[in-house]
Amino acid sequence: MPVELYSAEERGQENTDTLKVFVKDSSGPISSFHGIPLVANSEANTFHIVVEIPRWTNAKMEIVTKSLLHPIVQDQKKGKPRYVANSFPATTYPAVQFYRNDLYIVNLN
């Protein structure tokens, strides 16, 4: 991971349903969905993003929203790992930060 404050820990085997990628900071594992702040540096106007299709690969990865710590796993379709057609997708998505409490989830887009 290019950001010094965060690292990735891979568990399992690539291209299988056993692979899980967990995000960690200096205090240990954090949620890849809620634990990374949107703004990296407000003075420099830089932001954090989580990329679901790693550079130079075509494995379709997804953040698991219903699992503890929200690991990143390879998406499955009909029990088989999913891949994108090419490793340079033309579609880009805006950076979004989700905040959650016990009552509701708010998208601060």
Backbone as a printed PyTorch tensor [residue, N CA C, xyz], in Angstrom:
tensor([[[  0.8500,  -1.1770,   0.0000],
         [  0.0000,   0.0000,   0.0000],
         [  0.8960,   1.2410,   0.0000]],

        [[  0.5770,   2.2000,  -0.8240],
         [  1.4510,   3.3640,  -0.9380],
         [  1.3830,   4.3420,   0.2320]],

        [[  0.3810,   4.2820,   1.0590],
         [  0.2510,   5.2090,   2.1750],
         [  0.9970,   4.6380,   3.3740]],

        [[  1.8720,   5.4410,   3.9660],
         [  2.6940,   4.9740,   5.0810],
         [  1.8950,   4.5470,   6.3050]],

        [[  0.7390,   5.1690,   6.5180],
         [ -0.0350,   4.9100,   7.7250],
         [ -0.7640,   3.5710,   7.7090]],

        [[ -0.8900,   2.9690,   6.5470],
         [ -1.6820,   1.7490,   6.4120],
         [ -0.8750,   0.6580,   5.7130]],

        [[ -1.2030,  -0.5780,   6.0340],
         [ -0.5930,  -1.7200,   5.3520],
         [ -1.6730,  -2.7620,   5.1020]],

        [[ -1.3800,  -3.6850,   4.2190],
         [ -2.3240,  -4.7610,   3.8970],
         [ -1.7510,  -6.0870,   4.3350]],

        [[ -2.6090,  -6.9040,   4.9110],
         [ -2.2040,  -8.2560,   5.2970],
         [ -3.0740,  -9.2340,   4.5230]],

        [[ -2.4360, -10.0410,   3.6750],
         [ -3.1680, -11.0300,   2.8750],
         [ -3.1800, -12.3590,   3.6010]],

        [[ -4.3490, -12.9820,   3.6340],
         [ -4.4990, -14.3230,   4.2060],
         [ -5.2120, -15.1790,   3.1790]],

        [[ -4.7110, -16.3700,   2.9290],
         [ -5.3140, -17.2610,   1.9440],
         [ -4.5410, -17.2340,   0.6410]],

        [[ -5.0850, -17.8990,  -0.3530],
         [ -4.4170, -18.0620,  -1.6400],
         [ -5.0980, -17.2020,  -2.7030]],

        [[ -4.2770, -16.5090,  -3.5110],
         [ -4.8160, -15.6700,  -4.5810],
         [ -5.6570, -16.4990,  -5.5420]],

        [[ -6.6350, -15.8360,  -6.1570],
         [ -7.5270, -16.4460,  -7.1530],
         [ -8.3650, -17.5890,  -6.5980]],

        [[ -8.6340, -17.5390,  -5.2890],
         [ -9.5220, -18.5220,  -4.6650],
         [-10.4560, -17.7770,  -3.7050]],

        [[-11.4430, -18.4920,  -3.1950],
         [-12.3520, -17.8720,  -2.2290],
         [-11.7510, -17.8050,  -0.8250]],

        [[-10.5050, -18.2510,  -0.6610],
         [ -9.8650, -18.1900,   0.6510],
         [ -9.1110, -16.8820,   0.8780]],

        [[ -8.8240, -16.1250,  -0.1760],
         [ -8.0480, -14.8990,  -0.0270],
         [ -8.8620, -13.8170,   0.6640]],

        [[ -8.2870, -13.2550,   1.7210],
         [ -8.8580, -12.1030,   2.4140],
         [ -7.7250, -11.1180,   2.6470]],

        [[ -7.9790,  -9.8580,   2.3330],
         [ -6.9950,  -8.8030,   2.5570],
         [ -7.5230,  -7.8970,   3.6630]],

        [[ -6.7540,  -7.7760,   4.7320],
         [ -7.1260,  -6.9410,   5.8560],
         [ -6.2490,  -5.6920,   5.8610]],

        [[ -6.8280,  -4.5490,   6.2130],
         [ -6.0900,  -3.2900,   6.3050],
         [ -5.6920,  -3.0850,   7.7600]],

        [[ -4.4370,  -2.6310,   7.9610],
         [ -3.9250,  -2.3950,   9.3020],
         [ -3.3380,  -0.9910,   9.3890]],

        [[ -3.4340,  -0.4080,  10.5780],
         [ -2.7020,   0.8180,  10.8530],
         [ -1.7290,   0.5220,  11.9930]],

        [[ -1.1460,   1.5370,  12.5900],
         [ -0.1300,   1.3120,  13.6190],
         [ -0.6660,   0.6020,  14.8570]],

        [[ -1.9850,   0.6550,  15.0830],
         [ -2.5540,  -0.0010,  16.2690],
         [ -3.1090,  -1.3900,  15.9800]],

        [[ -3.1150,  -1.8210,  14.7120],
         [ -3.5960,  -3.1510,  14.3690],
         [ -4.6360,  -3.1110,  13.2600]],

        [[ -5.4060,  -4.1980,  13.0900],
         [ -6.4010,  -4.2670,  12.0130],
         [ -7.4860,  -3.2020,  12.1630]],

        [[ -7.9130,  -2.6490,  11.0340],
         [ -9.0020,  -1.6730,  11.0000],
         [ -9.9630,  -2.0490,   9.8920]],

        [[-11.1410,  -1.4700,   9.9110],
         [-12.1180,  -1.7010,   8.8620],
         [-11.6850,  -1.0060,   7.5820]],

        [[-11.6600,  -1.7390,   6.4610],
         [-11.3240,  -1.1200,   5.1810],
         [-12.4830,  -0.2730,   4.6760]],

        [[-13.6220,  -0.3720,   5.3280],
         [-14.8310,   0.3540,   4.9350],
         [-15.0290,   1.6110,   5.7660]],

        [[-14.7750,   1.5330,   7.0830],
         [-15.0350,   2.6500,   7.9860],
         [-13.7720,   3.2250,   8.6270]],

        [[-12.6770,   2.4990,   8.6180],
         [-11.5010,   2.8910,   9.3940],
         [-10.5180,   3.8070,   8.7100]],

        [[-10.6750,   4.0250,   7.4170],
         [ -9.7530,   4.8800,   6.6770],
         [-10.4570,   6.2080,   6.4180]],

        [[ -9.9240,   7.3090,   6.9450],
         [-10.5950,   8.5950,   6.7300],
         [-10.5250,   9.0200,   5.2620]],

        [[-11.5430,   9.7160,   4.8050],
         [-11.5760,  10.1870,   3.4220],
         [-10.4440,  11.1670,   3.1510]],

        [[-10.2590,  12.1470,   4.0120],
         [ -9.2460,  13.1780,   3.7910],
         [ -7.8970,  12.7060,   4.3260]],

        [[ -6.8910,  12.6880,   3.4410],
         [ -5.5380,  12.3240,   3.8580],
         [ -4.7940,  13.5470,   4.3700]],

        [[ -4.9290,  14.6590,   3.6610],
         [ -4.2690,  15.9010,   4.0430],
         [ -5.0940,  17.0530,   3.4910]],

        [[ -5.7950,  17.7510,   4.3610],
         [ -6.6950,  18.8150,   3.8990],
         [ -5.9300,  19.9970,   3.3050]],

        [[ -4.7430,  20.2860,   3.8110],
         [ -3.9560,  21.3960,   3.2660],
         [ -3.4690,  21.0920,   1.8500]],

        [[ -3.1040,  19.8450,   1.6050],
         [ -2.6350,  19.4420,   0.2740],
         [ -3.7900,  18.9970,  -0.6190]],

        [[ -4.9990,  18.9690,  -0.0500],
         [ -6.1930,  18.5500,  -0.7910],
         [ -6.0270,  17.1430,  -1.3720]],

        [[ -5.5550,  16.2180,  -0.5320],
         [ -5.3950,  14.8220,  -0.9550],
         [ -6.3500,  13.9290,  -0.1700]],

        [[ -6.6990,  12.7960,  -0.7800],
         [ -7.7210,  11.9150,  -0.2330],
         [ -7.2520,  10.4660,  -0.2670]],

        [[ -7.8240,   9.6440,   0.5940],
         [ -7.5930,   8.2040,   0.5830],
         [ -8.6520,   7.5380,  -0.2940]],

        [[ -8.2770,   6.4740,  -0.9710],
         [ -9.2330,   5.6280,  -1.6860],
         [ -8.8300,   4.1680,  -1.4690]],

        [[ -9.7900,   3.2830,  -1.6120],
         [ -9.5190,   1.8500,  -1.5930],
         [ -9.8020,   1.3460,  -3.0030]],

        [[ -8.7920,   0.7550,  -3.6300],
         [ -8.9150,   0.2900,  -5.0090],
         [ -9.2860,  -1.1880,  -4.9900]],

        [[-10.3930,  -1.5210,  -5.6440],
         [-10.8720,  -2.9030,  -5.6230],
         [-10.2920,  -3.7590,  -6.7420]],

        [[ -9.6510,  -3.1530,  -7.7130],
         [ -8.9670,  -3.9240,  -8.7570],
         [ -7.5170,  -3.4600,  -8.7450]],

        [[ -6.6250,  -4.2250,  -8.1020],
         [ -5.2340,  -3.7980,  -7.9680],
         [ -4.5560,  -3.5990,  -9.3280]],

        [[ -3.6020,  -2.6760,  -9.3390],
         [ -2.8640,  -2.3790, -10.5650],
         [ -2.2110,  -3.6340, -11.1290]],

        [[ -2.2620,  -3.7640, -12.4330],
         [ -1.6670,  -4.8620, -13.2110],
         [ -2.3310,  -6.2100, -12.9510]],

        [[ -3.5470,  -6.2040, -12.4200],
         [ -4.2740,  -7.4560, -12.2310],
         [ -5.6620,  -7.3070, -12.8440]],

        [[ -6.3800,  -8.3910, -12.9570],
         [ -7.7720,  -8.3020, -13.4040],
         [ -8.7160,  -9.0380, -12.4610]],

        [[ -8.2250,  -9.3990, -11.2810],
         [ -9.0910, -10.0220, -10.2770],
         [-10.0690,  -8.9830,  -9.7600]],

        [[-11.3430,  -9.2910,  -9.7340],
         [-12.3810,  -8.3710,  -9.2610],
         [-12.5020,  -8.5470,  -7.7580]],

        [[-12.0090,  -7.5630,  -7.0180],
         [-12.0290,  -7.6190,  -5.5650],
         [-13.1850,  -6.7780,  -5.0350]],

        [[-13.6930,  -7.1260,  -3.8550],
         [-14.8200,  -6.4300,  -3.2370],
         [-14.5810,  -6.2960,  -1.7410]],

        [[-15.0500,  -5.1940,  -1.1670],
         [-15.0560,  -5.0490,   0.2860],
         [-16.2850,  -5.7810,   0.8190]],

        [[-16.0780,  -6.6860,   1.7770],
         [-17.1810,  -7.4370,   2.3640],
         [-17.8400,  -6.5640,   3.4360]],

        [[-19.0270,  -6.0650,   3.1440],
         [-19.6890,  -5.1290,   4.0530],
         [-20.3480,  -5.8120,   5.2410]],

        [[-20.5750,  -7.1110,   5.1760],
         [-21.2810,  -7.8100,   6.2470],
         [-20.3530,  -8.6710,   7.1060]],

        [[-19.0540,  -8.4370,   7.0160],
         [-18.0920,  -9.2270,   7.7640],
         [-17.2650,  -8.3120,   8.6700]],

        [[-16.8660,  -8.8180,   9.8130],
         [-16.0750,  -8.0640,  10.7720],
         [-14.8010,  -7.5300,  10.1250]],

        [[-14.4730,  -6.2890,  10.3440],
         [-13.3090,  -5.5840,   9.8010],
         [-13.3620,  -5.3840,   8.2860]],

        [[-14.4330,  -5.7980,   7.6550],
         [-14.6580,  -5.5700,   6.2260],
         [-13.4400,  -5.9180,   5.3680]],

        [[-13.0410,  -7.2020,   5.3420],
         [-11.8920,  -7.5780,   4.5150],
         [-12.2130,  -7.4100,   3.0230]],

        [[-11.1800,  -7.3750,   2.2240],
         [-11.3270,  -7.3140,   0.7790],
         [-11.1140,  -8.7290,   0.2510]],

        [[-12.0600,  -9.2290,  -0.5320],
         [-11.9920, -10.5980,  -1.0520],
         [-12.2380, -10.5800,  -2.5520]],

        [[-11.8720, -11.6770,  -3.2180],
         [-12.1810, -11.7680,  -4.6440],
         [-13.6570, -12.0740,  -4.8170]],

        [[-14.3130, -11.2660,  -5.6270],
         [-15.7400, -11.4330,  -5.8890],
         [-15.9850, -12.7900,  -6.5430]],

        [[-17.1290, -13.3740,  -6.2330],
         [-17.5000, -14.6860,  -6.7740],
         [-18.7900, -14.5690,  -7.5700]],

        [[-18.9040, -15.3550,  -8.6030],
         [-20.1550, -15.4790,  -9.3510],
         [-20.3610, -16.9550,  -9.6470]],

        [[-21.4740, -17.4910,  -9.1560],
         [-21.7820, -18.9130,  -9.3040],
         [-20.6410, -19.7860,  -8.7860]],

        [[-20.0430, -19.3610,  -7.6620],
         [-19.0020, -20.1450,  -7.0110],
         [-17.6260, -20.0550,  -7.6350]],

        [[-17.4550, -19.1940,  -8.6460],
         [-16.1600, -19.0670,  -9.3110],
         [-15.6490, -17.6390,  -9.1550]],

        [[-14.3030, -17.4880,  -9.0280],
         [-13.7370, -16.1400,  -8.9060],
         [-14.0500, -15.2900, -10.1330]],

        [[-14.3430, -14.0010,  -9.8980],
         [-14.6480, -13.0840, -10.9980],
         [-13.4060, -12.3000, -11.4040]],

        [[-13.3490, -11.9610, -12.6830],
         [-12.2710, -11.1670, -13.2480],
         [-12.8670, -10.0980, -14.1530]],

        [[-12.1930,  -8.9530, -14.2660],
         [-12.6250,  -7.9350, -15.2190],
         [-12.0310,  -8.2800, -16.5760]],

        [[-12.6610,  -7.7710, -17.6350],
         [-12.2330,  -8.1130, -18.9930],
         [-10.8160,  -7.6270, -19.2970]],

        [[-10.4320,  -6.4530, -18.7770],
         [ -9.0540,  -6.0260, -18.9610],
         [ -8.6050,  -5.2770, -17.7230]],

        [[ -7.2970,  -5.1310, -17.5520],
         [ -6.7680,  -4.5620, -16.3190],
         [ -6.7450,  -3.0370, -16.3190]],

        [[ -7.2810,  -2.4100, -17.3450],
         [ -7.3450,  -0.9530, -17.4070],
         [ -8.7930,  -0.5270, -17.5750]],

        [[ -9.6090,  -0.6620, -16.4990],
         [-11.0140,  -0.3000, -16.6270],
         [-11.1790,   1.1820, -16.9390]],

        [[-12.1540,   1.4850, -17.7800],
         [-12.4050,   2.8680, -18.1790],
         [-13.2800,   3.5870, -17.1650]],

        [[-13.9380,   2.8570, -16.3080],
         [-14.8500,   3.4580, -15.3420],
         [-14.0940,   3.8320, -14.0750]],

        [[-14.2910,   5.0470, -13.6170],
         [-13.7290,   5.4630, -12.3330],
         [-14.8750,   5.8450, -11.4160]],

        [[-14.6480,   5.7480, -10.1310],
         [-15.6820,   6.0250,  -9.1520],
         [-15.2070,   7.1260,  -8.2160]],

        [[-16.1110,   7.9800,  -7.7460],
         [-15.7070,   9.0290,  -6.8100],
         [-15.3410,   8.4310,  -5.4570]],

        [[-14.4700,   9.1190,  -4.7550],
         [-14.1140,   8.6890,  -3.4030],
         [-15.2990,   8.9630,  -2.4750]],

        [[-15.6360,   7.9880,  -1.6800],
         [-16.7770,   8.1040,  -0.7790],
         [-16.3410,   7.6490,   0.6050]],

        [[-16.7760,   8.3300,   1.6310],
         [-16.5030,   7.9140,   3.0090],
         [-17.8210,   7.5500,   3.6620]],

        [[-17.8840,   6.3770,   4.2500],
         [-19.0770,   5.9490,   4.9530],
         [-18.8170,   6.0140,   6.4460]],

        [[-19.7760,   6.5490,   7.1930],
         [-19.7130,   6.5510,   8.6420],
         [-20.8880,   5.7470,   9.1590]],

        [[-20.6440,   5.0110,  10.2220],
         [-21.6900,   4.1420,  10.7300],
         [-21.7780,   4.2740,  12.2390]],

        [[-23.0080,   4.2360,  12.7230],
         [-23.2000,   4.0300,  14.1510],
         [-24.2380,   2.9270,  14.2910]],

        [[-24.6460,   2.6170,  15.4880],
         [-25.5600,   1.5060,  15.6920],
         [-26.9590,   1.7440,  15.1270]],

        [[-27.3070,   2.9810,  14.8420],
         [-28.6520,   3.2970,  14.3980],
         [-28.7960,   3.4140,  12.8840]],

        [[-27.7960,   3.9450,  12.2130],
         [-27.9350,   4.1500,  10.7790],
         [-26.5640,   4.3400,  10.1220]],

        [[-26.5650,   4.2470,   8.8040],
         [-25.3620,   4.4850,   8.0120],
         [-25.6010,   5.7270,   7.1780]],

        [[-24.6550,   6.6450,   7.1530],
         [-24.7930,   7.8850,   6.3960],
         [-23.6890,   7.9560,   5.3560]],

        [[-24.0390,   8.2370,   4.1340],
         [-23.0650,   8.4160,   3.0590],
         [-22.7660,   9.9090,   2.9490]],

        [[-21.5390,  10.3110,   3.2990],
         [-21.1480,  11.7200,   3.2450],
         [-20.5180,  12.0220,   1.8930]],

        [[-21.2810,  11.8960,   0.8570],
         [-20.7820,  12.0830,  -0.5040],
         [-20.8160,  13.5330,  -0.8980]]])
